[in-house]
Amino acid sequence: MSESAPIRSDDLDGVIVGETAISDVQGQTGLLSYRGFAITELVDVPYLHVVWMVLFGEWPDEQQKSKLKQFMVRHTKLNHAEIDLLQQVGRDLHPMLMLQGMVPLLQIPDDRMLGVDDDAEHGLFIAAKITGLIAAHYRLSQSKVIMTPVPGKLFHENFLQMFHGTLPTPEQRHMLDAAQILQMEHSFNAGTFAGRVCASTLAPIQSSISASIGTLFGKLHGGADQAALEMAMEIGSPDKADAYVKECLANKVKIMGMGHREYKTVDPRAKILKPMAVELCQDEESKRLLATLIAVEEACQREFGAKGKEIWANVEFYKGAVFHSLGIPTHFFTAMFAMARVYGYVAHYLEFKKNSRLIRPRAEYVGHPAGSRDRTAA
Amino acid sequence: MSESAPIRSDDLDGVIVGETAISDVQGQTGLLSYRGFAITELVDVPYLHVVWMVLFGEWPDEQQKSKLKQFMVRHTKLNHAEIDLLQQVGRDLHPMLMLQGMVPLLQIPDDRMLGVDDDAEHGLFIAAKITGLIAAHYRLSQSKVIMTPVPGKLFHENFLQMFHGTLPTPEQRHMLDAAQILQMEHSFNAGTFAGRVCASTLAPIQSSISASIGTLFGKLHGGADQAALEMAMEIGSPDKADAYVKECLANKVKIMGMGHREYKTVDPRAKILKPMAVELCQDEESKRLLATLIAVEEACQREFGAKGKEIWANVEFYKGAVFHSLGIPTHFFTAMFAMARVYGYVAHYLEFKKNSRLIRPRAEYVGHPAGSRDRTAA
C-alpha cells in the first residue's frame, strides 16, 4: 500500500485484480474466447464438453465424457430432502432468490465419481442441482408434478422436459445449448468478482457460488435480460420504439440491455443470438417482441449516432427473445443465465484458490471525526 | 480507464473504492469509531440505540426507541412458514450456511412500522430474523423446542433465553451487548465489500446481506473466531503454546486470530474484549482456554519481536473466550458475528445505494490466444 498516493476507483473500471486463463474478453474488437476457443468455435460443441473445457482447460476423454453425463443426470434429480425443502420455499419467490438461498443449504455428498478434485466435483454437483431446482421450482409454481431426468438424454433435452413436461424438438434443444454456451463465462464480471471476494476468505464453494448468484440477480447485471424483454412487452409494438427511446434518453432512464461496459463494438454474443432469435421466433407474439427489440436497438443507434456515439445491444437483449420462444417465463430468464454461468463461477473458484489472498479494499472516511459527538442523547 | 498504464492490485490492499460516513478505522493509532463515536464510548450504550445510530447516523428519539424494540421482538419470532422451512434444513448444517441460505428465502412483509425507508425496514427485518434463526437452528440441533422472544425484555436477554432456554444474568447480557457492539461495523472488510459488489448491480438487500454472510464465513475473515478457539482447544494448555507457535512459524502456518491487515498496533476491539474475557471466564475450562490464548499471543509477540516485528491479537482471538463462557458452541461463533455485523451490512447498503455504480474490475488474460487450439477433439 502506498500511503502517499492511494489509488481511488469506486467502480474498479479498468483496475486489474488478477490473472485468468479461463476466458478472454477483447472489448475493442468484440471477441470472446473460452480457454483459447472463440465462442463461434464452441456454439456447436456438445454442451457438457464445453463445460469440461471451461472448468479444466482440456477436452474430456471418452471415459470423462461418459462419467460427466451420468453424474449430471444423477444430481440434476432432486432427492427427497431437497424436494421437501423446496416445497417449503414460497412458490412465488423469485427464482434467483430461490437459487441463492438453496445453494448454501445443499448437503454435498462425500462420494466421488469424476476423478477431479473435491471443489470441482462439488461445483459440478451444485451446477446439476441448480438445473433441477429451476425446473422443480417452476413446476411447483404451476402446481405440476416435479419431473426427473432420464439417463441417456442430452443435458438440455432433460432440462426442457423437466421444465415443460414434454420433450423439446432437436432445434429447441440446440438453441438452448448455444444460448447457454454463450453465457457460460465472461471473465471478471460483477457476479464472478463477488464470488472471488467470497472465495478470498477461504469460504467454501457453495458460499461463493451463492454470492455470485445474488450479484447476478441485479438488473444492471444478469437481471437485465428480464428487464429488456419486459421493456419490449411494455412498448408493445415496433412503431412505438422510437418514442420510447427518445423519452428514456430525455429523462436519463437507462435502456436495459443496450451497451456494455467492456465491448466498444458489437457484443459477440448478441451477434450470434440475434439471427438465432429471428430463426426461433415464429409465432405472432414472439415475432412482434423481436421486431420491437430490433426497433429499440435501431432507435438507440440513431439517437446515439446523432451525437457521434455508437451503441449496440448486449447479450441480454436478444437472449430474452430466444428464451421466450422456448416457453421460459420472463422471471426465469436470469435463473437460466445462472444455470449456465455457474460453470464460469466454478472455473474461477478452482483457478483462484490456487493463488488466493484476502481481497480487502479501503474506504475514504468522510463522516464525523471520532469523539466529536454528543453521547448524552443515547 | 487508462489503457496505457492500467492499475493492478490483486487484493485491493490500499485501493480506495468509495466513501463512507459509517465507521472509521484508524489502523496506525488503533482507533475504531462508528458515526463519530469511538467504540469505547459505545460499549455501554443500549444495544438497539447503537443499531439505530449505525444505520441512520442519529440517536433514535423516544418513539423510535420504543418502535424499534417492538419491531425487533416481533420479527425475531419465527413464523410458521419460517419454522417449516428451517425444519427441513439439515440440523448439522453449519450455521453460517444456514444463514446465507435462509436470508434470500425470507418473505419480506409489505407493512411498515418504523417510519424509515423500505430498504432500512427490510434490513432490520432480516437482522431480527437472523437472530431468531440462529437460536432456532441451535435448538433444533439439540432436539429442543424453539423458544419465542418476550416483549419488554432486552434484545440479547431474549436472544440468550431463546438460545439456552434460560434467562441470562445481567452480567452475561451486558457482555454479549458489548461484544456484539464491538463487531457491528468495520468499514470495507471483505464481507461488506462483497455485499457492496452485489448491491452495485441493484440486487435487493437480502441478496446483498446473504453474499456478505457467505464471505464472512471464510476462516481468513469471520471464520477466524471459530478457528482461533479451536486452536486453543487443540493446544490444550498454556505450557504448550510456545512449541505450537514455533512449529507454526517454522512451517509457515497462519496462526488464526493473530495480526490484522488494517491495525498496525493493538486492535481496539481486542483491547476491550481481553479484560472482559478475563472477567467472564471463571470456570476451570474457560480459564485454561483463556490462559492458552494469552500464552499464544505472548509467544507470537516473542517470536515476531526477535525479528524486530510487532504483532497483536485481533478481535476474533479473545471473542471466542467470551462466547465460550456464554455457552455458545464454537461452530456458532461466526453466526454470532453475523448477527451483529448485519447492521453494518444494512448501513452500507443504505449508504451505497444513494450513489451506486456497477463494480466491475478487469482481469489480465494469461491463457491460450483465441483461435489457437484444436477443436477436433471436442
Interface residues (C-beta under 8 A of the other chain):
Chain A: M1 S2 P6 I7 R8 S9 D10 D11 L12 D13 G14 V15 I16 V17 G18 E19 T20 A21 I22 S23 D24 V25 Q26 L31 S33 R35 G36 F37 A38 E41 V45 P46 H49 V50 M53 G57 W59 A81 D84 L85 Q87 Q88 V89 G90 L93 M96 L97 M98 Q100 G101 M102 V103 P104 L105 Q107 S187 F188 N189 A190 G191 F193 A194 V197 C198 A199 S200 T201 L202 A203 P204 Q206 S207 S208 S210 A211 G214 T215 L216 F217 G218 K219 L220 H221 G222 G223 R261 R357 L358 I359 R360 P361 R362 A363 E364 Y365 V366 G367 H368 P369 A370 G371 S372 R373 R375 A377 A378
Chain B: M1 S2 P6 I7 R8 S9 D10 D11 L12 D13 G14 V15 I16 V17 G18 E19 T20 A21 I22 S23 D24 V25 Q26 L31 S33 R35 G36 F37 A38 E41 V45 P46 H49 V50 M53 G57 W59 A81 D84 L85 Q87 Q88 V89 G90 L93 M96 L97 M98 Q100 G101 M102 V103 P104 L105 Q107 S187 F188 N189 A190 G191 F193 A194 V197 C198 A199 S200 T201 L202 A203 P204 Q206 S207 S208 S210 A211 G214 T215 L216 F217 G218 K219 L220 H221 G222 G223 R261 R357 L358 I359 R360 P361 R362 A363 E364 Y365 V366 G367 H368 P369 A370 G371 S372 R373 R375 A377 A378
